[in-house]
């Protein structure tokens, strides 16, 4: 009787082990088939949309304070790279303000010009001169702007026109690092409404 009880106990553990092993094998086979057989084939680029444009547009907006910081950084690098003899500053208030230390008749004087900006449809920013400060010298505006045109190192996308008292900023010619370009969409300094689009090349 004891021998039969031992055989029954051995058979119980034997079948329990085999059952457990069978469940593990079946579970593994099911997982394997679910992953490699039953799962639908999804292309690697499924759902991915890729622009075919040469330039990708990133609209953005800013304010005068942030743009002044960017302008100062750009001018610092530009004047350093070009080893400019006369340093100058440009910043945005209710107008666009240009300041520099000029030399007239061998004497240093503070030069300040205020411009009202307008945006043309072709993306060119036109700065019209509205105010002049040049020490205590009563110089004509055209003379002061002629001085800026001849003596101040300006980027090639900036054109000074002394006769019309205007400065033209051709943003289409401005190229940042990596070939990035800028398109100005709105420029209202009094309302602090400044928006632009970064054009980033894709190739």
BASE-293389 format. One record per residue (C-alpha): x negated, y, z negated; residue in three letters. Coordinates in pm, 1 decimal. Layout:
N
east	north	up	tidren
X	Y	Z	ALA
...
//
This chain:
203
east	north	up	tidren
0.0	0.0	0.0	UNK
-284.4	240.1	-80.8	UNK
-445.7	172.3	258.4	UNK
-124.8	260.3	440.8	UNK
-96.1	586.7	243.1	UNK
-452.9	681.0	336.6	UNK
-387.8	605.4	704.6	UNK
-74.2	822.1	699.8	UNK
-270.0	1107.1	539.9	UNK
-551.3	1076.9	796.1	UNK
-304.1	1066.9	1085.5	UNK
-129.4	1377.5	950.1	UNK
-448.5	1586.3	942.8	UNK
-553.8	1444.5	1277.8	UNK
-229.4	1549.0	1447.8	UNK
-229.3	1883.2	1269.0	UNK
-579.2	1955.7	1397.9	UNK
-492.2	1846.7	1750.1	UNK
-178.3	2059.7	1745.7	UNK
-374.0	2364.1	1625.0	UNK
-643.4	2306.1	1889.0	UNK
-376.8	2271.3	2157.0	UNK
-215.3	2599.8	2052.7	UNK
-553.6	2777.4	2073.1	UNK
-622.8	2636.6	2420.3	UNK
-275.7	2730.3	2546.7	UNK
-306.7	3080.6	2398.7	UNK
-644.0	3133.2	2565.4	UNK
-508.6	3007.6	2899.0	UNK
-210.3	3240.8	2873.9	UNK
-425.4	3542.5	2796.7	UNK
-662.6	3455.8	3081.4	UNK
-380.8	3416.3	3334.8	UNK
-208.0	3734.3	3212.2	UNK
-522.4	3937.4	3267.4	UNK
-654.5	3789.0	3589.7	UNK
-353.5	3627.4	3757.8	UNK
-30.0	3793.5	3656.5	UNK
-141.8	4158.0	3622.0	UNK
-51.8	4368.9	3927.2	UNK
-340.4	4489.9	4141.2	UNK
-396.4	4862.2	4081.6	UNK
-643.3	5046.6	4308.1	UNK
-923.2	5224.9	4126.2	UNK
-809.3	5564.9	4255.3	UNK
-436.7	5507.3	4196.9	UNK
-266.7	5832.8	4093.7	UNK
-578.1	6038.1	4157.4	UNK
-519.9	6346.7	4368.5	UNK
-824.9	6507.3	4525.4	UNK
-819.2	6848.3	4689.6	UNK
-958.1	6871.1	5040.5	UNK
-1029.2	7245.0	5008.8	UNK
-1383.5	7377.8	5031.0	UNK
-1316.1	7601.7	4729.6	UNK
-1105.5	7512.1	4426.2	UNK
-920.9	7801.5	4260.5	UNK
-912.7	7860.4	3884.5	UNK
-687.2	8157.9	3797.0	UNK
-775.9	8341.4	3478.1	UNK
-710.4	8662.9	3290.2	UNK
-917.2	8867.0	3048.4	UNK
-934.9	9203.3	2873.7	UNK
-1171.3	9498.2	2883.4	UNK
-1366.0	9393.2	2573.9	UNK
-1449.9	9046.9	2707.2	UNK
-1520.3	9176.4	3056.9	UNK
-1755.0	9443.1	2915.9	UNK
-1956.9	9167.4	2750.2	UNK
-1977.3	8981.1	3081.3	UNK
-2074.7	9295.2	3275.6	UNK
-2348.1	9379.8	3023.1	UNK
-2491.3	9028.2	3049.8	UNK
-2486.5	9038.0	3430.6	UNK
-2649.0	9383.1	3450.6	UNK
-2917.3	9286.4	3200.7	UNK
-3016.6	8983.6	3409.2	UNK
-2993.3	9176.5	3737.7	UNK
-3207.1	9469.7	3622.5	UNK
-3461.6	9234.6	3465.9	UNK
-3489.1	9020.5	3779.7	UNK
-3527.0	9328.7	4001.2	UNK
-3765.7	9509.9	3763.7	UNK
-3550.8	9823.8	3783.9	UNK
-3721.3	10156.0	3708.7	UNK
-3396.1	10314.5	3592.0	UNK
-3170.8	10114.3	3364.5	UNK
-2801.8	10187.1	3357.6	UNK
-2486.4	10070.9	3190.4	UNK
-2137.6	10009.4	3324.4	UNK
-1837.6	9950.0	3103.1	UNK
-1459.7	9966.0	3115.3	UNK
-1248.5	10210.2	2916.3	UNK
-942.9	10380.6	3067.9	UNK
-1181.2	10436.8	3358.7	UNK
-1493.2	10264.1	3482.2	UNK
-1784.7	10443.8	3315.8	UNK
-2136.7	10454.5	3460.9	UNK
-2417.2	10590.6	3241.9	UNK
-2791.3	10620.6	3300.3	UNK
-3091.4	10825.5	3197.5	UNK
-3188.3	11010.2	3513.8	UNK
-3475.9	11248.3	3581.7	UNK
-3417.6	11588.2	3742.4	UNK
-3700.9	11836.5	3791.8	UNK
-3921.2	11604.4	3588.0	UNK
-3691.6	11616.8	3284.9	UNK
-3485.7	11325.2	3151.4	UNK
-3112.4	11392.8	3143.8	UNK
-2811.9	11180.5	3059.2	UNK
-2605.0	11097.6	3364.2	UNK
-2244.4	10990.0	3327.9	UNK
-1984.4	10921.5	3594.4	UNK
-1624.1	10816.4	3543.1	UNK
-1431.1	10634.5	3813.5	UNK
-1069.8	10530.8	3858.4	UNK
-1050.5	10182.1	4010.7	UNK
-804.8	10068.0	4276.0	UNK
-779.7	9724.4	4431.7	UNK
-750.7	9691.1	4808.6	UNK
-568.5	9402.7	4975.5	UNK
-897.0	9264.8	5108.6	UNK
-1029.1	9221.0	4754.1	UNK
-1259.1	9525.1	4755.5	UNK
-1250.5	9733.0	4437.1	UNK
-1269.6	10105.7	4513.9	UNK
-1403.7	10333.3	4241.1	UNK
-1302.9	10697.8	4289.6	UNK
-1508.6	10950.8	4095.0	UNK
-1300.3	11159.2	3855.2	UNK
-1553.6	11301.8	3610.4	UNK
-1922.5	11390.7	3598.9	UNK
-2154.8	11448.6	3304.6	UNK
-2518.3	11522.8	3370.2	UNK
-2680.0	11697.1	3077.5	UNK
-2628.8	12072.9	3105.4	UNK
-2706.6	12091.2	3476.5	UNK
-2419.8	12213.7	3698.0	UNK
-2496.4	11976.9	3986.4	UNK
-2238.8	11895.5	4255.6	UNK
-2085.8	11551.4	4234.0	UNK
-2217.6	11456.4	4577.1	UNK
-2574.2	11532.4	4462.9	UNK
-2535.8	11314.3	4153.3	UNK
-2394.2	11025.5	4353.8	UNK
-2667.0	11066.8	4614.2	UNK
-2916.7	11030.7	4332.3	UNK
-2748.8	10708.4	4222.3	UNK
-2748.8	10580.5	4578.6	UNK
-3120.8	10647.9	4630.7	UNK
-3274.5	10595.9	4287.8	UNK
-3069.6	10328.9	4110.4	UNK
-3116.7	9961.2	4196.3	UNK
-2768.8	9825.9	4272.0	UNK
-2650.1	9479.0	4380.7	UNK
-2600.4	9432.7	4755.1	UNK
-2222.5	9402.6	4707.5	UNK
-2208.7	9761.4	4574.1	UNK
-2190.6	10051.3	4822.4	UNK
-2213.5	10416.8	4716.9	UNK
-2049.3	10682.6	4934.3	UNK
-2149.2	11031.3	4807.2	UNK
-1936.2	11220.8	5060.7	UNK
-1612.0	11049.3	4963.4	UNK
-1711.7	11032.9	4594.2	UNK
-1640.8	10661.4	4594.7	UNK
-1817.2	10337.8	4512.7	UNK
-1707.1	10017.3	4682.2	UNK
-1738.6	9681.6	4507.5	UNK
-1706.4	9411.5	4772.2	UNK
-1621.1	9115.0	4550.3	UNK
-1625.4	8890.0	4858.3	UNK
-2005.7	8924.2	4862.5	UNK
-2054.2	8859.7	4491.3	UNK
-2185.0	8507.5	4431.9	UNK
-2241.9	8368.3	4083.4	UNK
-2449.1	8068.5	3981.6	UNK
-2358.7	7747.9	4160.4	UNK
-2201.3	7934.3	4450.8	UNK
-1900.6	8042.6	4244.0	UNK
-1715.9	8343.6	4383.2	UNK
-1465.8	8583.4	4227.1	UNK
-1138.9	8719.9	4363.0	UNK
-982.2	9006.5	4170.1	UNK
-603.3	8971.2	4153.9	UNK
-505.9	9259.6	3923.7	UNK
-698.4	9554.3	3777.5	UNK
-506.3	9797.2	3556.2	UNK
-742.3	9931.3	3291.7	UNK
-488.9	10148.4	3110.1	UNK
-260.8	9848.6	3054.9	UNK
-561.2	9620.0	2997.1	UNK
-422.4	9396.9	3271.7	UNK
-715.5	9220.7	3435.3	UNK
-676.7	8894.7	3621.1	UNK
-898.8	8715.3	3866.6	UNK
-954.1	8380.3	4030.7	UNK
-1277.2	8182.4	4022.1	UNK
-1347.1	8007.5	4352.8	UNK
-1563.0	7702.2	4284.3	UNK
-1718.6	7514.4	4579.0	UNK
-1646.9	7142.2	4599.3	UNK
-1944.7	7047.1	4812.9	UNK
//
